[in-house]
């Protein structure tokens, strides 16, 4: 996703990525989730790729999106 208008805001485990995705969608932000592990699994290379999913948002939505990530991370750390 280089040379694009999208910025990576989070890399982490699937559960946290899904929480962030849902919260972003709740406030009208449509994130892009890049998951090479899932892509590899679908292509038949599940054991070869062990990455973590990444969350990208449009640069115009960056400030709001970063706030959402901070809230979700804070909630996960307090548990």
C-alpha positions, 0 to 999 in steps of 0.5 A: 500500500505504498504511495497511497492515501491510506495509512497503517494505524495498527498491527496486531492480533486478529481479535483486536483488529476486529474490535478496532474495525467494528469501532471505526465502522461505528463512527463512519470510517471504512478501514482496510484490513490487510491479512497476509495469513488469511490470503495465504490460507485461501491460496493453500499456503497457510503454514508458510505465512505467519503474519499479523493483520494490519488496519489501514485508514484514509489519511483524512480520517487518521486523527479520529482513527488513531483515537479509536485505536488508543481507546481499544488498546487501553481497554485491552491493557486494563483487562 
